[in-house]
Amino acid sequence: MGIKIGKIIPKKEITLQELKGKTVAIDAFNIIYQFLTTIKDWETGEPFKNSKGNVTSHISGLFYRSINLMNEGINLVYVFDGKKPDFKSKTTEMRKETKIAAKEKLNIALKENDKEGIKRYAQATSYITSEMIKDAKELLDAMGIPYVQAPSEGEAQASVMTRNGTVYATVSQDIDTMLFGCPRLIRNLSTTQKKKVPGRNIWIKTSPEIITLADVLNELELTQDQIIVLGILVGTDFNPGGILGLGPKKALKLVKEKKTLEATINSVEWNTEVNAKDIFDFFKSPPVTDDYSLEQRKPDIDKIHKLLIGKHEFAIERVDNSLKKLENIKKKKQQSSLFQWKQK
């Protein structure tokens, strides 16, 4: 849904300075997948690996991106997916089939030394494993960065945390996040100010942007229930593709005309195995938890060394240069806390 509906919703560019001192909840699976698709050896289409053949692209991205954002004064908490809803199984199966097809095309591109084909199909073959998630959590623990294990969809958990005021905003590229009632969604959050063009090894200049739910509903003249219906019409993670022949503008017009889920769905040909009401109800009341702590702890330098240099074989000099930033971040926070205490 993200790409389709993104064309008709209001967005606002922001600076990293505007997020200084604020805590954001990052959709962990979303950002880890980004790292896996962009941090690659473009000669082979493979993610970077250590000498044992273990993937390291996700760990590299997570480590350096986190430190750079924290260095800008932004507090981070990562939110990990839990059990997928039963009705997402069809989507998961479709994605597996897409990756298998992409892998076959990648192999052909490699044989023909088709560099553009390698770049295009390599991204589509990326996938997240349980071992990658374990590595990511281990790294965050060592860095002292809090994370939340969601019972179900990570973006749903992050959205509720934003709605409750526990965090300022949710960070994700997936605009579906708004359907969970997320008040503020931040996209393109990076200190490099650039992003990769899907399917090509080309980077374009970009800026962080914020999408405010209240502005979206006001601009489109919809209620929260109606924007969920709009999302379902153009396609969500639970019904990819949406209704055949319905783009965002036509779908928006239909939702305004029919107003309710039942009336809207009755006016179209619903060919998805999943019941539209089940998708709607999941967006309205997703499984979430309040069993978590957002306390930022002191980084364990020894653990970081063992994980990055010992296990994943990162360059010592680059890791240590980044750790100096981490130490400076910690000192700044201590000085800030002391200053605030003295003012009381």
C-alpha positions as CSV (number, residue, x, y, z in Angstrom):
1,M,0.0,0.0,0.0
2,G,2.9,2.4,0.8
3,I,3.8,3.3,-2.7
4,K,0.3,3.7,-4.0
5,I,-1.2,5.8,-1.2
6,G,2.0,7.7,-0.7
7,K,1.2,9.7,-3.9
8,I,-1.9,11.4,-2.4
9,I,-1.0,12.0,1.2
10,P,0.6,15.2,2.6
11,K,4.2,14.9,3.8
12,K,6.6,17.4,5.3
13,E,10.4,17.4,5.2
14,I,12.1,17.8,8.5
15,T,15.7,18.1,9.8
16,L,17.5,15.8,12.2
17,Q,17.8,18.8,14.5
18,E,14.0,18.8,14.9
19,L,14.2,15.3,16.4
20,K,16.9,16.1,18.9
21,G,16.0,15.0,22.4
22,K,13.0,13.0,21.2
23,T,12.6,9.2,21.3
24,V,11.5,7.3,18.2
25,A,10.3,3.7,17.8
26,I,12.0,2.1,14.8
27,D,10.3,-0.8,13.0
28,A,13.2,-3.2,13.3
29,F,12.3,-5.7,10.6
30,N,11.6,-2.8,8.2
31,I,15.0,-1.2,8.7
32,I,17.0,-4.5,8.8
33,Y,15.4,-5.5,5.5
34,Q,16.6,-2.2,4.1
35,F,20.1,-2.9,5.1
36,L,20.0,-6.4,3.6
37,T,18.8,-5.0,0.2
38,T,21.3,-2.1,0.1
39,I,24.5,-3.3,1.7
40,K,25.6,-5.8,-0.8
41,D,28.5,-6.9,-3.0
42,W,27.1,-5.7,-6.3
43,E,29.4,-8.0,-8.3
44,T,27.7,-11.1,-6.9
45,G,24.4,-9.7,-5.6
46,E,25.2,-11.3,-2.2
47,P,25.0,-9.5,1.2
48,F,28.4,-9.0,2.9
49,K,29.5,-12.0,4.9
50,N,32.3,-13.0,7.3
51,S,34.8,-15.8,6.6
52,K,32.3,-18.4,8.0
53,G,29.7,-17.4,5.5
54,N,27.4,-15.6,8.0
55,V,25.6,-12.5,6.7
56,T,26.9,-9.2,8.3
57,S,25.1,-6.5,6.2
58,H,22.3,-6.1,8.7
59,I,24.6,-5.8,11.7
60,S,26.8,-3.2,9.9
61,G,23.8,-1.1,9.0
62,L,22.3,-1.4,12.5
63,F,25.5,-0.5,14.3
64,Y,26.6,2.5,12.2
65,R,23.1,3.9,11.6
66,S,22.2,3.8,15.3
67,I,25.4,5.5,16.4
68,N,25.0,8.3,13.8
69,L,21.4,8.9,14.8
70,M,22.2,8.9,18.5
71,N,25.0,11.3,17.8
72,E,22.4,13.7,16.5
73,G,20.7,13.6,19.9
74,I,17.9,11.2,18.9
75,N,16.9,8.5,21.4
76,L,16.2,5.1,19.8
77,V,14.1,2.1,20.6
78,Y,13.7,-0.8,18.1
79,V,10.5,-2.8,17.9
80,F,10.6,-6.4,16.6
81,D,7.9,-8.4,15.0
82,G,6.3,-11.3,16.8
83,K,3.8,-13.9,15.6
84,K,2.3,-13.0,12.3
85,P,-1.5,-13.0,12.2
86,D,-2.9,-16.2,10.6
87,F,-4.4,-14.4,7.6
88,K,-0.9,-13.1,6.6
89,S,0.2,-16.6,5.7
90,K,-0.9,-16.1,2.0
91,T,1.2,-12.9,1.8
92,T,4.2,-14.7,3.3
93,E,3.8,-17.5,0.7
94,M,3.5,-15.0,-2.1
95,R,6.7,-13.3,-1.0
96,K,8.6,-16.6,-0.9
97,E,7.5,-17.4,-4.5
98,T,8.6,-13.9,-5.6
99,K,12.1,-14.4,-4.0
100,I,12.4,-17.8,-5.6
101,A,11.6,-16.3,-9.0
102,A,14.0,-13.4,-8.4
103,K,16.8,-15.9,-7.4
104,E,16.4,-17.7,-10.7
105,K,16.6,-14.4,-12.6
106,L,19.6,-13.4,-10.6
107,N,21.4,-16.6,-11.5
108,I,20.8,-15.9,-15.2
109,A,22.1,-12.3,-14.8
110,L,25.2,-13.6,-13.1
111,K,25.9,-16.1,-15.9
112,E,25.4,-13.4,-18.5
113,N,27.4,-10.8,-16.4
114,D,24.3,-8.5,-16.6
115,K,25.3,-5.9,-14.0
116,E,21.9,-4.1,-14.1
117,G,20.1,-7.4,-13.8
118,I,22.3,-8.4,-10.8
119,K,21.5,-5.1,-9.1
120,R,17.8,-5.4,-9.8
121,Y,17.2,-9.0,-8.8
122,A,19.6,-9.2,-5.9
123,Q,17.5,-6.8,-3.8
124,A,14.4,-9.0,-4.4
125,T,16.1,-12.1,-3.0
126,S,16.8,-10.6,0.4
127,Y,15.2,-12.2,3.5
128,I,15.5,-12.0,7.2
129,T,16.4,-15.1,9.3
130,S,15.9,-15.9,13.0
131,E,19.7,-15.8,13.3
132,M,19.8,-12.3,12.0
133,I,17.2,-11.2,14.5
134,K,19.2,-12.8,17.3
135,D,22.4,-11.0,16.2
136,A,20.5,-7.7,16.0
137,K,19.1,-8.0,19.6
138,E,22.5,-9.1,20.9
139,L,24.1,-6.0,19.4
140,L,21.4,-3.7,20.7
141,D,21.9,-5.2,24.2
142,A,25.6,-4.6,24.0
143,M,25.1,-1.0,22.9
144,G,22.6,-0.3,25.6
145,I,19.8,0.5,23.2
146,P,16.3,-0.7,24.3
147,Y,14.1,-2.8,22.1
148,V,10.6,-4.1,22.4
149,Q,9.4,-7.6,21.4
150,A,6.0,-7.1,19.9
151,P,3.4,-10.0,20.3
152,S,2.5,-9.5,16.6
153,E,3.3,-6.8,14.0
154,G,6.1,-4.5,15.0
155,E,4.6,-1.5,13.3
156,A,1.4,-2.0,15.2
157,Q,3.3,-2.0,18.5
158,A,5.3,1.1,17.6
159,S,2.1,2.9,16.4
160,V,0.4,2.3,19.8
161,M,3.5,3.4,21.6
162,T,3.4,6.6,19.6
163,R,-0.3,7.0,20.1
164,N,0.1,6.6,23.9
165,G,2.9,9.2,24.0
166,T,5.5,6.7,25.1
167,V,7.6,7.7,22.0
168,Y,7.4,10.8,19.8
169,A,7.1,9.0,16.4
170,T,7.3,5.7,14.6
171,V,10.1,5.2,12.0
172,S,9.3,3.0,9.1
173,Q,9.1,3.2,5.3
174,D,5.8,1.4,5.3
175,I,2.8,3.8,5.1
176,D,0.6,1.0,6.3
177,T,1.7,2.2,9.7
178,M,-0.9,4.9,9.6
179,L,-3.7,2.4,9.4
180,F,-2.8,1.4,13.0
181,G,-3.6,5.0,14.0
182,C,0.0,6.1,14.3
183,P,-0.1,9.9,14.9
184,R,3.4,10.6,13.5
185,L,5.3,8.5,10.9
186,I,8.9,9.3,10.0
187,R,10.4,8.0,6.7
188,N,13.9,8.3,5.3
189,L,15.5,8.7,8.7
190,S,19.2,8.6,8.0
191,T,22.2,10.9,8.5
192,T,23.5,10.2,5.0
193,Q,20.5,12.1,3.4
194,K,20.3,9.6,0.5
195,K,18.5,6.5,-0.4
196,K,18.8,3.7,-2.9
197,V,16.5,3.5,-6.0
198,P,14.7,0.1,-5.8
199,G,16.2,-2.4,-8.2
200,R,19.2,-0.3,-9.2
201,N,22.5,0.6,-7.7
202,I,21.7,4.3,-7.8
203,W,21.4,6.6,-4.8
204,I,19.3,9.8,-4.8
205,K,19.3,12.8,-2.5
206,T,16.6,12.6,0.1
207,S,15.5,14.1,3.4
208,P,13.7,12.8,6.4
209,E,10.0,13.4,6.2
210,I,7.2,13.3,8.7
211,I,3.6,12.2,7.9
212,T,1.1,13.4,10.5
213,L,-2.1,11.4,10.7
214,A,-4.2,14.4,11.6
215,D,-3.0,16.2,8.5
216,V,-3.7,13.2,6.3
217,L,-7.2,12.7,7.6
218,N,-7.9,16.4,7.2
219,E,-6.4,16.6,3.7
220,L,-8.2,13.5,2.4
221,E,-11.4,14.4,4.4
222,L,-11.5,10.9,5.9
223,T,-12.1,9.4,9.3
224,Q,-9.6,6.9,10.8
225,D,-12.0,4.0,9.9
226,Q,-12.2,5.2,6.3
227,I,-8.4,5.5,5.8
228,I,-8.2,1.8,6.9
229,V,-10.9,1.0,4.2
230,L,-8.8,3.0,1.7
231,G,-5.7,1.0,2.6
232,I,-7.6,-2.2,2.2
233,L,-8.9,-1.2,-1.3
234,V,-5.4,-0.3,-2.7
235,G,-3.7,-3.2,-0.8
236,T,-2.1,-3.8,2.5
237,D,0.4,-6.4,3.8
238,F,-2.6,-8.7,4.4
239,N,-4.2,-8.3,0.9
240,P,-1.4,-7.3,-1.5
241,G,-2.5,-5.7,-4.7
242,G,-5.9,-4.7,-3.3
243,I,-8.8,-4.4,-5.7
244,L,-8.0,-4.8,-9.4
245,G,-8.4,-1.6,-11.3
246,L,-8.6,0.6,-8.2
247,G,-5.8,3.2,-7.8
248,P,-5.6,5.6,-4.8
249,K,-7.7,8.3,-6.4
250,K,-10.5,6.0,-7.5
251,A,-10.4,4.2,-4.1
252,L,-10.5,7.5,-2.2
253,K,-13.6,8.6,-4.2
254,L,-15.3,5.3,-3.6
255,V,-14.6,5.4,0.2
256,K,-16.0,9.0,0.4
257,E,-19.1,7.9,-1.5
258,K,-19.8,4.6,0.4
259,K,-18.5,5.8,3.8
260,T,-18.4,2.4,5.6
261,L,-16.4,-0.8,5.2
262,E,-19.5,-3.0,4.5
263,A,-20.9,-0.6,1.9
264,T,-17.5,-0.2,0.2
265,I,-16.6,-3.9,0.0
266,N,-20.1,-4.7,-1.2
267,S,-19.6,-2.4,-4.2
268,V,-16.4,-4.1,-5.4
269,E,-15.3,-7.6,-6.4
270,W,-13.5,-9.0,-3.4
271,N,-11.3,-11.9,-4.6
272,T,-9.0,-12.1,-1.6
273,E,-9.2,-15.3,0.6
274,V,-8.9,-13.1,3.8
275,N,-12.1,-11.5,5.0
276,A,-12.0,-7.7,4.7
277,K,-13.6,-7.4,8.2
278,D,-10.8,-9.4,9.7
279,I,-8.2,-7.1,8.2
280,F,-10.1,-4.0,9.3
281,D,-10.4,-5.4,12.9
282,F,-6.7,-6.2,13.1
283,F,-5.8,-2.6,12.1
284,K,-8.3,-1.3,14.7
285,S,-7.2,-3.5,17.6
286,P,-3.8,-5.2,17.0
287,P,-2.2,-7.4,19.7
288,V,0.3,-5.2,21.6
289,T,2.1,-5.3,24.9
290,D,3.1,-2.8,27.6
291,D,5.7,-5.2,29.1
292,Y,8.9,-3.3,28.2
293,S,11.4,-0.8,29.4
294,L,12.8,2.1,27.4
295,E,15.8,2.7,29.7
296,Q,19.0,3.4,27.8
297,R,21.9,1.6,29.4
298,K,25.6,2.0,29.4
299,P,27.2,0.4,26.4
300,D,29.3,-2.7,27.0
301,I,32.5,-2.1,24.9
302,D,33.9,-5.6,25.5
303,K,30.7,-7.2,24.3
304,I,30.6,-5.0,21.3
305,H,34.2,-5.9,20.5
306,K,33.5,-9.6,20.8
307,L,30.4,-9.4,18.7
308,L,31.6,-7.1,15.9
309,I,35.3,-7.8,15.7
310,G,35.5,-11.3,17.1
311,K,32.3,-12.9,15.7
312,H,31.6,-10.8,12.6
313,E,35.2,-9.8,11.7
314,F,34.6,-6.0,11.4
315,A,37.6,-3.7,11.0
316,I,38.9,-2.8,14.5
317,E,39.8,0.8,13.6
318,R,36.4,1.6,12.2
319,V,34.5,0.0,15.1
320,D,36.7,1.8,17.6
321,N,36.2,5.2,15.9
322,S,32.4,4.7,16.1
323,L,32.7,3.6,19.7
324,K,34.4,6.9,20.5
325,K,31.2,8.6,19.2
326,L,29.2,6.3,21.5
327,E,31.3,7.3,24.5
328,N,30.9,11.0,23.6
329,I,27.1,10.6,23.4
330,K,27.1,9.1,26.8
331,K,29.2,11.9,28.3
332,K,26.9,14.5,26.7
333,K,23.8,12.9,28.2
334,Q,25.5,12.8,31.7
335,Q,26.5,16.4,31.4
336,S,22.9,17.3,30.3
337,S,21.4,15.4,33.2
338,L,23.8,17.0,35.7
339,F,22.9,20.5,34.3
340,Q,19.2,19.8,34.7
341,W,19.7,18.5,38.2
342,K,21.7,21.7,39.2
343,Q,18.9,23.9,37.9
344,K,16.3,22.3,40.2
